[in-house]
Amino acid sequence: MSGTDDRRPGPGPRLRETLRRLPVYVPGKPARGADGVPAFKLSSNENPYPPLPGVLDVAVAAAVGFNRYPDMACDGLVAELAGRFDVPESHVAVGTGSVGVAQSLIQITAGPGDEVVFAWRSFEAYPYLALMNGAVPVQVPLREDESHDLDAMLAAVTDRTRLVFVCNPNNPTGRALRRGELERFLDAVPADVLVVLDEAYREFVRDPEVPDGIGLYRDRPNVCVLRTFSKAYGLAGLRVGFALAHEPVATALRQTAVPFGVSQLAQDAAIASLRAEEALLVRVAALVAERERVVAALTAQGWTVPDTQANFVWLRLGGRTTDFAEACAEAGVTVRPFAGEGLRVSIGETEANDLFLRAAERFREELAD
Ligand SMILES: *Cc1c(COP(=O)(O)O)cnc(C)c1O
């Protein structure tokens, strides 16, 4: 070697120390089957249906105006959401996907050294968002049955805790919390700690005992509900989500949102989706029926599948996780492995679900051999 050291810090800008602790995001691989094998992406919990015709027309019409900035206050969408959920407009805050809103939620509550509590494993963005703001992520292990351990989460709340995420149903395990346990938890958390009910999969819930967070936040000033248009509503690529929260929180969210972050195309498509809700929910019902079919088939094959109230299933495979993910990829379906832990598989097109089920069956047979 010529004596140069590539790792030597150059004369470049000083970047924040906290970045060293942030893993670099590796995007899911696009689906690619072997030659002649169809390819499906079951790794990101997206809605497999193409946009509804009416929603697409509205988005195309909005595209004509993209030389202009969007409505910064998202007035039309805020009014539509307030009407749809029967809340004051002052309680609605819109952002660039619910991840964008979650980022603002941390910005408004937790600075360096403050703690953000959440279950683990849960939504991958939570630790990033906390670390990005210098806050300390406090990860509370799930219970044996893959659900939140609310007692342990309560015990993890300290006087440095500023925010608690409750992911209901939980991504990636699908388990949902029921009314009694969740209400007891909310009543026990100190009133100055913000509890965020992340309900990205609310529309897929069929267990009547799982409460709608909107009923829970109304008389609890420290509770906020996070929703997205990315999953049931099929607008993942347009980046729009929202929070419902009491006025001080909602106002702070508007203060910290990325200016003009939500495009007019996204705002108009979101409004059109709310107005086309009936047709969208028919599709959601079909996905729920597919979910039940996939769970029944996996159970018949001998797998243990935790009850799921979302649009995915979770298989805890431990050390065999990566092998199974590779077997699925060869069969033409990309799934989401968490190495050493388990694997999350979105419910997609019937053909995709069938390909996955066949791969699961073969894998079990090989394990049995
Ligand atoms: C997918 C998902 C979101 C939504 O993210 P967007 O930024 O709205 O696309 C939020 N929370 C959880 C738990 C999710 O799984």
PDBQT file of the ligand as one rigid body, heavy atoms in Angstrom, charges set to zero:
ROOT
HETATM    1  C1  LIG A 401     -46.347   1.191   7.916  1.00  0.00    +0.000 C 
HETATM    2  C2  LIG A 401     -46.391   1.764   9.271  1.00  0.00    +0.000 A 
HETATM    3  C3  LIG A 401     -46.514   3.120   9.470  1.00  0.00    +0.000 A 
HETATM    4  C4  LIG A 401     -46.796   4.027   8.308  1.00  0.00    +0.000 C 
HETATM    5  O1  LIG A 401     -45.779   4.630   7.772  1.00  0.00    +0.000 OA
HETATM    6  P1  LIG A 401     -46.052   5.799   6.720  1.00  0.00    +0.000 P 
HETATM    7  O2  LIG A 401     -44.947   6.717   7.012  1.00  0.00    +0.000 OA
HETATM    8  O3  LIG A 401     -47.377   6.406   7.003  1.00  0.00    +0.000 OA
HETATM    9  O4  LIG A 401     -46.000   5.166   5.385  1.00  0.00    +0.000 OA
HETATM   10  C5  LIG A 401     -46.534   3.632  10.758  1.00  0.00    +0.000 A 
HETATM   11  N1  LIG A 401     -46.467   2.813  11.803  1.00  0.00    +0.000 NA
HETATM   12  C6  LIG A 401     -46.389   1.489  11.659  1.00  0.00    +0.000 A 
HETATM   13  C7  LIG A 401     -46.386   0.623  12.848  1.00  0.00    +0.000 C 
HETATM   14  C8  LIG A 401     -46.332   0.925  10.382  1.00  0.00    +0.000 A 
HETATM   15  O5  LIG A 401     -46.242  -0.388  10.245  1.00  0.00    +0.000 OA
ENDROOT
TORSDOF 0
